[in-house]
Amino acid sequence: MVKNKRDLINLSGSKKDQVMRANLLEILEYALKAADPFVLTKQKLRQIDFKKYKKVYVVGAGKGSFRMALAAEEILKTKLTAGVVSIPEKLQGKQLKKIKVNLAGHPFPTEGSFLGAKKVLELVGKAKKGDLVLGLFSGGASALLSYPADDISLEEKIETTRVLLRCGANIQDLNSVRKHLSQIKGGRLAEKLKEGEMISFYLSDVVGNDLSTIASGPTVPDKTTFAKAVEVLNKYGVCEKIPRKIKQYLEEGSRGMYSETPKNDFVNVTNLIIGSHETLAKAAAAKATKIGFKAEIITEVMQGFTDKIGPAFVNKMHRDNKKRLLYAAAGETTFKVKTKQPGGRNQQMALAVLPYLKSGDYFLAFDSDGVDGVGPEKVGGAMVDYNTLKRAHYLKMDPLKALDENDAYNFFNEVGGLIKTGYVGTNLGDMVIFIMA
């Protein structure tokens, strides 16, 4: 799965260093395979009796939704009536037998995101009494399904998302705003189901597994309000940076001029989390134990600023001072984007820990979808050890300067350590694994 595995293993260092790098990459690959949406979806679908439904429709969106839909086709077979899933444009060429594939933009919506949302809404509206709508949602759906509220343009919504992402807004705050600018998020999709039943599977990339936040909760009652969305704009100081109409719309909504997102449970909708950060962390720990390490899961709710979390993990490892104890953590961190240099939060975390590493320390941070931020190529994260720091010094490259400038990709492209997988097909957030050998 890791395309440059051999290169990473053979970076400078001793035979022991090479063995340890190979171990970390083996554990990473095992965890990613355990998080395969195809496997997770098949397991859950086998628990549902589809014979009692007249027709079964499939709708979905997200980075992992293609493989979720692949599983649905395999299990449902002729019982499947019709379906549509909205997936990232980078998966162009992927096709299903009966479920239509819609290509859309991520991390920012495109016209394809609007078309996908429209198709999903239309299909849900077709369900009658005795029918089932199967929802397949994963992280990324917020951008891949975008149907702006009346009087809001797609361009205005995109710019608002861009501003909030660049200022380091967490996913909960970001989605509080996006849900109140949408006709499909925040339970609006479930509102369109007038008859029939809906069962939605969610792959969670959200710390704490709040269903109303995952994919902006299209089939889940919304806990946030217009007033909360306005509070988010003030919290990050972006009121003057976002389009004027967006600010006006949210403020008018907070005064009761627009209908709120649904707050009560839907009697005909069941929402299930079928995979999460916990899936990644437990798989990593299980594999580590199997190949001879002791394992400790530090947290399955990792959150906070990237450049603080990484060093805190390394400091804990040094305090514990236990050899061959592999630590695993999963969740999702954030960082403020100060420049337009390529990189992502996992590469940024690897940069942040580099000055703290000692001989015998090995550290890996990876985004489970295989796409860590932006750059000239698909990079999932980075792996570093003390040899990385020595190479940086030899090449006269300063990790702290690169950290401050968000220049992680260029740094690791020169020094070595980028983990290249391409698009993995799942999205359960970030995983960090590290050890003192």
Order of alpha helices (4+ residues) and beta strands (2+ residues): alpha-alpha-alpha-beta-alpha-beta-beta-alpha-beta-alpha-alpha-alpha-alpha-beta-alpha-alpha-beta-alpha-beta-alpha-beta-alpha-beta-beta-alpha-alpha-alpha-beta-beta
